């Protein structure tokens, strides 16, 4: 089922798997989630091995990897830890792609080599308490002042924000009556720390190692050189960033689902009832077989969409189809795996329970399945 993958991609996947199995066994993942231990070591290792440079052009020290490369990498990390996979997506993919899409020469010169070295991690502050799916309803503002801009407002929930060195912040800079509400939104590169920026941690049931924050911007000043892209056109640039984010999100969800299925298969082979392994009962084996087929199909759609993005450019319909299918399939697969484990699956430190919670979080990031259906329907001419 690896028809889209090159020998180099298969070799990278094997290298990532070997590294994770050696350094992050299941008991280690349980420990970092329980202790809310931010995965600094993992990110440093990614930098040392050249993986943070995967999406960065060669001229800045990266390897100019494709979106398909990123999906292969993130899927493998997702099998081990959603916290580490999301850290890579937010810390590396957001920053590198945003800078590639709309960064100035000075910004790319400053930040891209630092992404490769692991010195700079990014977070993307789009959502607000009252503006999640309805992104254009944001109330965070940026006012032009002498020498720069004053940002006021609040964002949240934002993955990995408090430990990011740079927060890409969306703020309203103007309103245009009679035009789309998306017009008048701009992007800013806000270094962390910056006076007036504060973080409050949210307490979620999963992804505890990667902090999820609310951010307050209390009269935060940034210079004109912090503007990312053109003023008032931030939405257009964010829309171009969504394909890689959604495909990476889909890939990590499928990684979580595959790990859950693999664990359930091992459990079913070893758990005996009525004198034989429960894997022998169709009531156990058939749900896992169906889940495996769905995961394989979703993986192929992700790879196909990533390949199209690499060859043809933006593909919002295909990216949304991949994310919607992957999130929904992953939810069913992790539920089936937890059902196989029975009461063991509901234990507080069960990997089955953790993965079930993780895929629910995946569905919320980058737009819910309902939002993906809206996008697909619009491209079908139905809206």
C-alpha positions, 0 to 999 in steps of 0.5 A, spaced: 500 500 500 506 504 499 504 506 491 506 513 492 512 512 496 519 513 494 525 508 496 527 515 500 521 516 503 520 508 505 528 509 508 526 515 512 520 512 515 524 506 517 529 511 520 524 514 524 520 508 527 527 505 529 529 512 533 522 512 536 522 505 538 529 506 541 528 512 545 520 513 546 517 506 548 510 506 551 512 506 558 516 513 556 510 516 553 505 514 559 510 518 563 511 524 559 503 525 558 502 523 566 508 528 568 506 533 562 513 533 560 514 538 554 518 533 549 524 538 548 529 532 547 525 529 541 525 536 538 532 537 539 533 530 536 529 532 530 534 538 529 540 533 530 537 528 525 535 534 520 528 532 520 526 540 522 529 542 516 525 537 512 520 542 509 525 548 509 529 550 502 536 547 501 538 554 500 536 555 508 540 549 510 533 544 509 532 538 505 526 542 501 522 536 502 515 535 499 508 535 503 508 527 502 515 527 506 511 531 511 505 526 511 510 520 512 514 523 517 508 525 521 504 519 521 510 515 524 511 520 529 503 520 531 503 512 532 508 514 538 505 520 541 500 525 538 504 530 543 510 530 539 507 529 532 503 536 534 509 539 536 512 538 529 506 540 526 506 547 529 513 548 531 516 546 524 511 546 518 507 552 520 513 556 520 516 554 514 510 554 510 508 560 512 514 564 511 515 560 504 508 563 502 508 570 504 515 571 508 519 577 506 527 576 504 529 579 511 524 574 515 526 568 511 533 569 512 532 570 520 527 564 521 528 559 516 535 557 518 533 557 526 527 552 524 532 547 521 537 548 527 531 547 532 532 554 535 525 557 533 519 553 534 512 556 531 505 556 534 499 559 530 494 563 533 488 563 529 482 561 534 479 565 539 474 563 544 468 566 540 471 565 533 473 558 532 470 555 526 467 562 524 474 565 524 472 571 521 469 573 527 475 574 531 475 580 535 483 581 536 485 587 533 492 590 531 492 598 530 497 602 526 502 606 531 508 609 529 513 604 528 509 598 528 502 595 531 499 595 537 495 588 538 490 587 543 485 581 544 485 574 546 487 567 542 485 560 544 486 554 544 493 554 541 497 548 541 504 549 544 504 556 544 507 558 551 514 554 549 514 557 542 519 562 540 514 565 535 507 566 535 504 567 528 498 571 530 492 573 526 488 580 528 483 584 524 487 591 522 481 593 518 473 592 516 471 593 509 463 594 509 460 590 503 466 585 502 467 579 505 469 579 513 475 575 511 478 581 508 482 586 513 485 580 517 493 580 517 498 576 520 504 578 525 510 574 527 510 575 535 516 573 538 516 570 545 517 573 550 514 580 548 512 584 553 504 584 554 504 577 551 501 572 557 499 564 557 494 560 561 494 553 560 488 549 558 487 542 562 485 537 556 485 529 557 490 528 552 496 531 549 498 533 556 506 533 554 504 539 549 501 545 552 495 548 549 494 555 551 490 561 551 494 567 549 492 574 552 495 580 548 495 586 552 497 592 548 503 588 545 507 592 540 511 589 534 515 593 529 513 593 522 518 588 520 513 583 524 508 583 519 507 577 515 505 578 508 500 584 506 496 588 510 489 586 510 490 579 506 492 575 512 486 570 510 488 569 503 495 566 506 492 562 511 488 559 506 494 557 502 497 554 509 491 550 510 493 544 505 499 542 509 496 543 516 490 539 514 494 533 510 499 533 516 493 533 521 490 527 517 497 523 517 498 524 525 490 521 526 492 515 521 498 514 525 494 514 532 489 509 529 494 504 526 498 504 533 491 502 536 489 497 531 496 494 532 496 494 539 489 491 539 491 485 534 497 483 539 492 484 545 487 479 542 492 474 540 494 474 547 487 474 551 484 468 552 477 466 553 473 460 553 479 456 552 482 460 546 485 467 544 479 472 543 482 473 536 479 467 534 472 470 535 469 474 529 466 479 534 473 481 535 476 480 529 471 483 524 471 490 527 479 490 527 479 487 520 474 493 517 478 498 521 484 496 518 481 496 511 478 503 512 485 506 515 489 503 509 484 507 504 484 513 508 492 513 508 492 512 500 487 518 500 492 522 504 498 520 500 494 522 493 492 529 496 499 530 498 502 528 491 497 533 488 499 538 492 506 537 491 505 537 483 499 541 482 499 546 488 493 548 492 488 542 493 483 545 498 478 540 496 482 534 496 486 536 503 479 537 506 477 530 504 483 527 506 482 530 513 475 528 514 476 521 512 482 520 516 479 523 522 472 519 522 476 513 520 481 514 526 475 515 531 472 508 529 478 505 529 480 507 536 473 505 539 474 498 536 481 497 539 478 500 545 472 495 545 477 489 544 481 491 550 474 491 554 475 494 561 483 494 560 481 499 555 478 504 560 484 504 565 486 511 566 493 510 563 491 505 558 494 506 551 487 505 548 484 510 552 489 515 550 489 514 543 481 514 543 482 521 546 487 523 541 484 522 535 478 526 538 483 532 538 485 531 531 478 532 529 478 539 532 485 542 529 485 545 522 477 545 522 472 540 524 469 535 520 463 539 519 467 545 516 471 540 511 464 537 509 462 545 507 469 546 504 468 539 500 461 541 498 463 548 496 468 545 491 462 541 488 458 547 487 453 545 492 454 551 496 
